Amino acid sequence: MRQRAESGYFGPFGGRYVPETLIHALEELEESYERYRNDPEFVEELDALARDFVGRPTPLMLASRLTRRWGGANVWFKREDLAHTGAHKINNTLGQILLADRMGKRRIIAETGAGQHGVATATVAALYGKECVVYMGEEDTRRQRLNVVRMRLLGAEVVPVRTGSRTLKDAVNEAIRDWVTNVEDTHYIIGSVVGPAPYPRIVRDFQTVIGREIEAQARERFGGDPDAIVACVGAGSNAIGAFHPFVGREGVRLVGVEAAGRGLESGEHGASLAEGRLGVLHGAKSYVLQTPDGQIREAHSISAGLDYPATGPEHAYLKEEGLAEYASVTDEEALEGFTLCSKLEGILPALESAHAVYHAEKVARELGPGRNLVVCLSGRGDKDVEVAAEALGVGPEVSGGR
Ligand SMILES: Cc1ncc(COP(=O)(O)O)c(C=O)c1O
């Protein structure tokens, strides 16, 4: 079923479509990953940091008020928002910094959309004493000011990207350009399950800690597998990490939620699995949002982390093979998910995660009472407070007073 994953392909998706100058670096990365991924010292270092630095395992929490309100399956939150730096992105950056260190790279570069991957990269670069440069679309530096400041405080240089839509896709382009120029001493920490092989597999493997923990915690808390797992899909790393151990397993529905932005019919969205066509973006073949003549179409989402015109190749494969299902949720609906989660469960979720929360109602009702649904709460909403407050018309002013 997954036979071509090892060769850098997931069915017809994936591959390595990059300039010649990067082939050697990708081969070096692949060799290094093969050499270290089962090396006891590497595994021990990663596990110790996951425990002591990141705070793993993150809890699995029963969202009891949402469960009651929706009248369907028990709703459980996998609390990646409680991981150090506030999102699942730290799982991948930690794994990759260990590889970069072993490959003798002194300089780290990354791209970031919502800023969570940038913060996670700046964090691990600080931890390992590496120089760090993060490319970020200018539009995102405005939307996610808090994370820009966090990265700079951690010692990273943040480079605003002023090309294209000034968002994530453009930041990736700039990071690739930097990498081509400085490939000898630089490792590029890609933030999701995208890019040329072997990145999609490496990032998936480092994020699979989420799914492995769900599996063990589900057994402990309700004595078996969840009936469904729901996760938001930007480029797809938190979803693939949560899904991976369950792919092909009888009785577990895997549901990815893309950004429908202003609505699929508006054309302003980030739903590349729903509306994209086969194409190549950032070195891999996958579903890509395109104009009729094959140009990359700009994506839109209220959440910077879902604002990307493609999805990782493995998701395209899971969709094509019917091994996972994909839905989409609009900006307005995501804000409803954000409000519900905040007011009923006392958790401000990331706007990305709020997409999964909103869609969870539908899945919970379909499953029915007594069944168990896990929602991956990929990150916390601190970074989104300004965007959400503006969209919901909530200001700091208070009325009355005594
Ligand atoms: C909190 C959070 N969730 C989800 C995403 C989307 O990324 P992915 O689809 O790779 O999990 C991001 C990206 O920035 C994020 O910050």
The ligand as a MOL file (V3000), in Angstrom:
LIG
                    3D

  0  0  0     0  0            999 V3000
M  V30 BEGIN CTAB
M  V30 COUNTS 16 16 0 0 0
M  V30 BEGIN ATOM
M  V30 1 C -1.0130 25.9060 15.2370 0
M  V30 2 C -0.8770 25.4590 13.8190 0
M  V30 3 N -1.6470 24.4580 13.3720 0
M  V30 4 C -1.5590 24.0170 12.1060 0
M  V30 5 C -0.6930 24.5900 11.1900 0
M  V30 6 C -0.6740 24.0610 9.7990 0
M  V30 7 O 0.4550 23.3130 9.5040 0
M  V30 8 P 0.3840 21.7440 9.2480 0
M  V30 9 O -0.7230 21.5150 8.2840 0
M  V30 10 O 1.7210 21.4280 8.7070 0
M  V30 11 O 0.1220 21.0820 10.5660 0
M  V30 12 C 0.1400 25.6350 11.6100 0
M  V30 13 C 1.0860 26.2530 10.6830 0
M  V30 14 O 1.6890 27.2400 10.9050 0
M  V30 15 C 0.0430 26.0930 12.9650 0
M  V30 16 O 0.7970 27.0930 13.4190 0
M  V30 END ATOM
M  V30 BEGIN BOND
M  V30 1 1 1 2
M  V30 2 1 2 3
M  V30 3 2 2 15
M  V30 4 2 3 4
M  V30 5 1 4 5
M  V30 6 1 5 6
M  V30 7 2 5 12
M  V30 8 1 6 7
M  V30 9 1 7 8
M  V30 10 2 8 9
M  V30 11 1 8 10
M  V30 12 1 8 11
M  V30 13 1 12 13
M  V30 14 1 12 15
M  V30 15 2 13 14
M  V30 16 1 15 16
M  V30 END BOND
M  V30 END CTAB
M  END
